[in-house]
């Protein structure tokens, strides 16, 4: 999946990600029996939300700030 999608999902709150995953799960169930293959796409998006949510929980547990290139240029103290 796109890193842009991961970044966008990471900016959402946990509640917003859960609401999105719920809606996308419903879409996956609706489209799963159809020949278009859209069910698999929606399921992949739900998996992506779960992955980002798990990574955000790990980041919060470690209490680290997201890495930025600007911070990388600063000398360590």
C-alpha positions in Angstrom: 0.0 0.0 0.0 1.0 3.6 -0.4 3.1 5.3 2.2 0.8 8.3 1.6 -2.1 6.2 2.8 -0.1 5.1 5.9 0.8 8.7 6.7 -2.8 9.9 6.3 -4.0 7.0 8.6 -1.3 7.9 11.1 -2.6 11.4 11.4 -6.1 10.2 12.4 -7.0 9.5 16.0 -7.6 5.9 17.1 -11.3 6.5 17.2 -11.3 7.8 13.6 -9.3 4.9 12.4 -11.7 2.5 14.1 -14.7 4.2 12.5 -13.0 4.0 9.1 -12.1 0.3 9.6 -15.7 -0.5 10.5 -17.0 1.2 7.4 -14.4 -0.5 5.2 -15.2 -3.9 6.8 -18.8 -3.4 5.9 -17.8 -2.5 2.3 -15.6 -5.6 2.1 -18.5 -7.8 3.3 -20.8 -6.2 0.8 -18.4 -6.5 -2.2 -16.9 -9.9 -1.3 -19.4 -11.9 -3.3 -19.1 -9.8 -6.4 -16.8 -10.6 -9.4 -15.3 -7.1 -9.4 -12.7 -7.9 -6.8 -13.6 -4.8 -4.8 -14.1 -7.0 -1.7 -10.4 -7.8 -1.6 -9.5 -4.2 -2.0 -11.6 -3.1 0.9 -10.2 -6.0 3.0 -6.7 -4.8 2.2 -7.6 -1.3 3.3 -8.9 -2.7 6.6 -5.6 -4.6 7.1 -3.7 -1.4 6.4 -5.7 0.4 9.1 -4.9 -2.4 11.6 -1.2 -2.2 10.7 -1.1 1.6 11.2 -3.1 1.3 14.4 -0.6 -1.2 15.8 2.4 0.9 14.8 0.8 4.0 16.4 0.2 2.1 19.6 3.9 1.0 19.6 5.0 4.5 19.0 2.8 5.8 21.8 4.1 3.1 24.2 7.7 4.0 23.4 6.8 7.7 23.9 8.9 8.8 20.9 8.3 11.6 18.6 8.0 10.9 14.9 11.3 11.3 13.0 11.7 14.3 10.8 14.6 15.2 8.5 14.9 18.6 10.2 15.6 16.9 13.5 18.1 14.6 11.9 20.3 17.6 10.9 20.6 18.8 14.4 23.6 17.7 16.4 22.8 15.4 19.3 23.2 16.8 22.8 
